[in-house]
Amino acid sequence: MGRRFWLAVLVQVAILLSLVGIHGFTLMTGEPVLLKTAPVDPWDPLRGNYIDLTYQISGIVVDEVTLTGWPYREGQRVWVTLQKGQPYWTAVALSDQKPRTGPDQVALRGRVEWMASPTPGEPAERIWLRYGIEQFYIPEGQGDGLGGRQVDMEVEALVDSTGRAALRTVYLDGKPIDWR
Amino acid sequence: MANPFSDQLRTEIVRWVRQGLISEEQQRAILALYPAQSTTGRERAVLIFSLLGSLLVGAGIILYFAANWPRIPAAAKVLSILVATLASYGAGYHFQYRRADMPLLGQALLFLGSLLYGAGIWLLAQIFHLDRDFPLGFLAWGAGILPLAWLTASRPLLYLVTGLLTVWTVTTQEVFEAYNWLFPALALSAVLPLARRTQTRLAESGLLLGLFLWYMLNVSRVEVEPYVMAGPLLVGRLVLLYGAVLFLVGLARLGDTKTYLGTGGLLGLFGLYLLTFRFYQEAPTLFQLDPYTLGGVTVMLACAAVAGWYHWRRGETLLLVPSAFVPVMAVLLPDMLAEAPRLVIFNLLLFGGTIGLVIVGIRQRLELLINLGLGAFLIHLVTRYFDLFFSAMNRSLFFILGGLLLLIGGWYLERNRRRWVGDWGGGNHGA
């Protein structure tokens, strides 16, 4: 019983370590990209305070990018090709499969959250996407100054070879946020 | 009832293992023959207090890390939660298996360990700034403690697994618009057998409801437009059919009778209740059934056939004829009838279903079904009283009459319930 008990506990330790491994891989190997944001600050009962980040690349105008595999459906996984710009990276293409990228480009994996049409039934004009980097967790009570205010923020994210992204640094008025 | 033999056995058997008279495997097999009777007030109170204590400690630790203290390095946070989890499991193992005289404390500590493990997942989500749409966290939590729940046959862990996996499928289906076939696969292959093995009716009922939520979310995803148009009608039908399937499974003794008759009866009456309301309805048509309803009817008739075969072999009266007849009529009628006759007929069907559930409860000696039937009858009565008289009566008179109606109805129903249950001689209440 003892050995099997600790094996069952080991399964849980392995799951925790695999979470560390997956996200650690992105942080260690990812290509840095600089993105423009605007925040609001909600609260998550399990994880505390966070800033909710919306990026310029969160809402993509369909006519402004190259589309592959269009139309998409809500909930679908898509890849966004980001092109390095000055200073921010911008979306240049959307694809339902992982695209080949050129120099100064990365493929970022996202999920279609919803699509905005001018009238119901007509093709979408803008697609809203989530990339899994929309939350930045902060110490309790320290996000009050940002709540609901449109402040000038930038995010340095890392995008790994699988298209997964991770947040590295959030800049407020050009300076990295350091809560300590 | 306390069982002195079982209590004595639990103390003695630890000594037998220590002396090498029996193995730990044999210890488990023997204890399984004489399950602990945790139904005494004292034991129940100990378990409830211990679990509440675990919940409070777990919630406190989750909130402590959620506060995201920047002075503690991320690695130290992860390490401390890992150590706390392992320590809690170690203490739980000690009290549950080494010192078998304190199994309730052992269960509570195992439960605390599983909460701390969950806290570890959310702590990592916070450290890595994972998106709030993180249903995978609930899967990692629920599936992670599933092997331990199997090994320890712990009911609190089983409840936790059932709740977490249900939250996981609801969030996954909502966020990712996914079918999430993994949920029924996990539920039917790993969680349901554990609920059966540990005879945990509440977890089995919860899982059956979780499976229904999974099904309904998929229906809403696939056929958005018809679902919206025919919303209440389709929901009422599917709830009723699912309830009928569970009820027939209970009648055919394919699952725990009390669990399936209780959950099925509750859902069946709720489905009928939904169909007694006014809602948007297209002009009556004949047999334009959606594939989900047709699928539900097919499964239900198959269960009715199995139940019929079971009862026929034992020469018992076919309770299942009305049990199958009412749902079939309820599925076919709304499309064929205009609103007014539909409302009349469905009120009659709900009344008949309520009476039928009480009759089944009396025949099967299941107090739960009688209580469900009587509760549904009162809710039906109050709903129609509000529908019919709220706008037509003076408000004070409306509430006074309504209150008197409830008091008299409650007294009459309780008197009959006591008489029916009393006729069983205080023996088996279907537990």
Interface residues (C-beta under 8 A of the other chain):
Chain A: M1 G2 R4 F5 L7 A8 V9 V11 Q12 V13 I15 L16 L19 V20 H23 L27 D44 P45 L46 R47 G48 N49 Y50 D52 R73 E74 G75 Q76 R111 R130 Y131 G132 I133 E134 Q135 F136 Y137 I138 P139 E140 A166 L167 W179 R180
Chain B: E24 E25 R28 I62 L63 F65 A66 A67 N68 W69 P70 R71 V78 L82 T85 L86 Y89 Y93 Y97 G113 Y117 G120 I121 W122 L124 A125 Q126 I127 F128 H129 L130 D131 R132 D133 G137 A140 A143 G144 I145 P147 L148 W150 L151 T152 V175 F176 E177 A178
